[in-house]
Amino acid sequence: MDLSVMNRKRSESFNEVAEIYDAARPSYPSQLIEDVIEMANLTDSASILDIGTGTGKGTVPFAEKGYAIYCLEPGERLIAIASQNMRLYPKVTFETVTLEDWNLRPSAFDLAISAQAFHWVNREKGYPKVAQALKEKGYIAFFWNFSILPDTSIFQALKETFQKYVPTISNAKPSSVESLIKKRENWILNSFCFKNLVVKKYPWSINYDAERYLGLLKTQTAYQKFTGTEKQDFSDAIIQILNAHGGYVTKPYLSVLFFAQKI
């Protein structure tokens, strides 16, 4: 499938569950944000381009610091929630558009950030366009949360449930986190737009009760394709598993920052 079509479908998919996405999807470690600010030498007057804002999970921490942020996000409902989440920060502005279709502002930004989103961008267009949008010696800080699936009884039970309801996905051999990290490193290096790449890792975890964990699963594309009966049966199975394991699940994450400077 053409990447632009995939990007649109992704936007529409997340846009349809924007409220659930905002409530359930994880944020990012505060140390990651502090490291970006320090490594980019951001001054109070710095301007930031945010690519794929979503509901602002990766944007709010920078908005709280008072930076001027220009947000690109194609999902209207996602932008509506992001606008509400950052209503106290007038220096944050939004445009309902993909990076590919955005009317470029050359040499306008000190830093470009993208949280959990840049893998949806057409890389041949995206990396050069970001570089053009940055000031001389500007920086990119792209970061993702990767799920770590430990070999424990609760995650084994959850895996078996996923295999029952989404066999095409759960039976496929998942890519290792390290291979995904390496792939993103290569995207940046092979763009020939950035130098001095730094990759930093931040392990952390979240305790989910049944309701919150189901909210997280409801943001997945596979869940949205279920029939009403399948959604109910799947939800009942998940609740039963968590209740059998103390009522909650501790889900590990690895946040990974890819930081580089414009050539």
GIGIKA-V227250 format. One record per pair of residues at least 12 apart in sequence whose C-alpha atoms are under 10 Angstrom apart, sorted by the first residue. I is the first residue (numbers start at 0). J is the second residue. If there is no record, write none. Layout:
I:J
I:J
This chain:
1:121
2:119
2:120
2:121
2:122
3:97
3:99
3:119
3:120
3:121
5:119
5:120
5:121
6:73
6:97
6:116
6:118
6:119
6:120
6:121
7:73
7:74
7:97
7:119
8:220
9:73
9:74
9:116
9:119
9:220
10:51
10:53
10:72
10:73
10:74
10:75
10:77
10:97
10:119
11:73
11:74
11:75
11:76
11:77
12:74
12:218
12:219
12:220
12:223
13:53
13:54
13:74
13:76
13:77
13:218
13:219
13:220
13:223
14:53
14:54
14:73
14:74
14:75
14:76
14:77
14:78
14:218
15:74
15:75
15:76
15:77
15:218
15:223
16:76
16:77
16:214
16:217
16:218
16:219
16:220
16:223
17:53
17:54
17:74
17:75
17:76
17:77
17:78
17:79
17:80
17:81
17:218
18:54
18:76
18:77
18:79
18:80
18:214
18:218
19:211
19:213
19:214
19:215
19:216
19:217
19:218
20:53
20:54
20:56
20:77
20:214
20:215
20:216
20:217
20:218
20:219
21:53
21:54
21:55
21:56
21:77
21:80
21:81
21:84
21:214
21:215
21:218
22:54
22:56
22:211
22:214
22:215
22:218
23:207
23:210
23:211
23:212
23:213
23:214
23:215
23:216
23:217
23:218
24:54
24:56
24:144
24:211
24:212
24:214
24:215
24:216
24:218
25:56
25:57
25:144
25:204
25:205
25:215
25:252
26:55
26:56
26:57
26:58
26:59
26:60
26:114
26:143
26:144
26:254
27:56
27:57
27:60
27:114
27:142
27:143
27:144
27:201
27:203
27:252
27:253
27:254
27:255
28:57
28:60
28:144
28:201
28:202
28:203
28:204
28:253
28:254
29:60
29:201
30:201
31:140
31:142
31:199
31:200
31:201
31:254
31:255
31:256
32:57
32:58
32:60
32:61
32:140
32:142
32:256
33:60
33:61
34:140
34:199
34:256
34:258
35:61
35:110
35:112
35:138
35:139
35:140
35:141
35:256
35:257
35:258
36:61
36:64
36:110
36:140
38:138
38:140
38:197
38:258
38:259
38:260
39:109
39:110
39:136
39:137
39:138
39:139
39:140
39:258
39:259
39:260
40:109
40:110
40:137
40:138
41:66
41:109
41:110
42:66
42:109
43:64
43:65
43:66
43:67
44:65
44:66
44:67
44:109
45:65
45:66
45:67
45:68
45:108
45:109
45:110
46:65
46:66
46:67
46:68
46:69
46:90
46:91
46:107
46:108
46:109
46:110
46:111
46:133
46:134
47:61
47:62
47:66
47:67
47:68
47:69
47:70
47:91
47:107
47:108
47:109
47:110
47:111
47:112
47:133
47:138
47:139
48:67
48:68
48:69
48:70
48:71
48:92
48:107
48:108
48:109
48:110
48:111
48:112
48:113
48:129
48:132
48:133
48:139
49:68
49:69
49:70
49:71
49:72
49:91
49:92
49:93
49:98
49:110
49:111
49:112
49:113
49:114
49:139
49:140
49:141
50:69
50:70
50:71
50:72
50:73
50:96
50:97
50:98
50:111
50:112
50:113
50:114
50:115
50:116
50:117
50:120
50:125
50:129
50:141
51:70
51:71
51:72
51:73
51:74
51:77
51:78
51:95
51:96
51:97
51:98
51:112
51:113
51:114
51:115
51:116
51:117
51:119
51:120
52:69
52:70
52:71
52:72
52:73
52:74
52:77
52:78
52:81
52:93
52:94
52:112
52:113
52:114
52:115
52:116
53:70
53:71
53:72
53:73
53:74
53:75
53:76
53:77
53:78
53:79
53:80
53:81
53:113
53:114
53:115
53:116
54:72
54:74
54:76
54:77
54:78
54:79
54:80
54:81
54:82
54:83
54:84
54:85
55:70
55:72
55:77
55:78
55:80
55:81
55:82
55:83
55:84
55:85
55:114
56:81
56:84
56:114
56:115
57:112
57:113
57:114
57:115
57:141
57:142
57:143
58:70
58:81
58:84
58:85
58:91
58:112
58:113
58:114
59:81
59:84
59:85
59:88
59:91
60:85
61:91
61:112
62:85
62:87
62:88
62:89
62:90
62:91
63:85
63:87
63:88
64:88
65:88
65:89
65:90
65:91
66:88
66:89
66:90
66:91
67:88
67:89
67:90
67:91
67:92
67:108
68:88
68:89
68:90
68:91
68:92
68:93
68:108
68:110
68:111
68:112
69:90
69:91
69:92
69:93
69:94
69:108
69:111
70:82
70:91
70:92
70:93
70:94
70:95
70:96
70:98
70:111
70:112
70:113
71:92
71:93
71:94
71:95
71:96
71:97
71:98
71:100
71:101
71:113
72:93
72:94
72:95
72:96
72:97
72:98
72:101
72:116
73:93
73:94
73:95
73:96
73:97
73:98
73:100
74:94
74:95
74:96
74:97
75:94
75:95
75:96
76:95
77:95
78:93
78:94
78:95
79:93
81:93
97:119
97:120
97:125
98:117
98:120
98:121
98:124
98:125
98:126
98:128
98:129
99:120
99:121
99:122
99:123
99:124
99:125
99:128
99:129
101:128
103:128
103:129
103:131
103:132
104:128
104:129
104:131
104:132
104:133
105:128
105:129
105:130
105:131
105:132
105:133
105:134
106:129
106:130
106:131
106:132
106:133
106:134
106:135
106:136
106:137
107:131
107:132
107:133
107:134
107:135
107:137
108:129
108:130
108:131
108:132
108:133
108:134
108:135
108:137
108:138
109:132
109:133
109:134
109:135
109:136
109:137
109:138
109:139
110:129
110:130
110:132
110:133
110:134
110:136
110:137
110:138
110:139
110:140
110:260
110:261
111:129
111:130
111:132
111:133
111:137
111:138
111:139
111:140
111:141
111:258
112:129
112:138
112:139
112:140
112:141
112:142
112:257
112:258
113:139
113:140
113:141
113:142
113:143
113:257
114:140
114:141
114:142
114:143
114:144
114:256
115:141
115:142
115:143
115:144
115:145
115:254
116:141
116:142
116:143
117:141
117:142
117:143
117:183
118:141
118:143
118:183
118:186
122:186
122:187
122:189
122:190
123:186
123:189
123:190
124:190
125:190
126:139
126:186
126:187
126:189
126:190
126:191
126:192
126:193
127:190
127:191
127:192
127:193
127:261
128:192
129:192
129:261
130:190
130:191
130:192
130:193
130:260
130:261
130:262
131:192
131:261
133:260
133:261
134:261
135:260
135:261
135:262
136:193
136:194
136:259
136:260
136:261
136:262
137:193
137:259
137:260
137:261
137:262
138:193
138:194
138:258
138:259
138:260
138:261
138:262
139:187
139:193
139:196
139:256
139:257
139:258
139:259
139:260
139:261
140:196
140:197
140:198
140:256
140:257
140:258
140:259
140:260
141:183
141:187
141:198
141:255
141:256
141:257
141:258
141:259
142:183
142:198
142:199
142:200
142:254
142:255
142:256
142:257
142:258
143:180
143:200
143:252
143:253
143:254
143:255
143:256
143:257
144:200
144:201
144:202
144:203
144:251
144:252
144:253
144:254
144:255
144:256
145:175
145:176
145:177
145:179
145:180
145:202
145:251
145:252
145:253
145:254
145:255
146:176
146:204
146:250
146:251
146:252
146:253
146:254
147:175
147:176
147:202
147:203
147:204
147:250
147:251
147:252
147:253
148:250
148:251
148:252
149:249
149:250
149:251
152:240
152:244
153:240
153:241
153:243
153:244
153:247
153:248
153:249
154:240
154:241
154:248
154:249
154:250
156:236
156:237
156:240
156:241
157:236
157:237
157:240
157:241
158:170
160:233
160:236
160:237
160:240
161:221
161:233
161:236
161:237
163:233
164:221
164:222
164:225
164:229
164:230
164:232
164:233
165:221
165:222
165:225
167:221
168:221
176:253
176:255
180:198
180:200
180:255
180:256
180:257
181:198
183:198
183:257
184:196
184:197
184:198
184:257
184:258
187:257
187:258
187:259
188:259
191:261
191:262
192:259
192:260
192:261
192:262
193:258
193:259
193:260
193:261
193:262
194:258
194:259
194:260
194:261
194:262
195:258
195:259
195:260
195:261
195:262
196:257
196:258
196:259
196:260
197:256
197:257
197:258
197:259
197:260
198:255
198:256
198:257
198:258
198:259
199:254
199:255
199:256
199:257
199:258
200:253
200:254
200:255
200:256
200:257
201:252
201:253
201:254
201:255
201:256
202:251
202:252
202:253
202:254
202:255
203:250
203:251
203:252
203:253
203:254
204:249
204:250
204:251
204:252
204:253
205:248
205:249
205:250
205:251
205:252
206:247
206:248
206:249
206:250
206:251
207:241
207:246
207:247
207:248
207:249
207:250
208:238
208:241
208:242
208:245
208:246
208:247
208:248
208:249
209:234
209:235
209:237
209:238
209:239
209:240
209:241
209:242
209:246
209:247
209:248
210:234
210:237
210:238
210:241
210:246
210:247
211:247
212:234
212:237
212:238
212:241
212:247
212:248
212:249
212:250
213:233
213:234
213:235
213:237
213:238
214:234
216:234
216:237
217:230
217:234
222:234
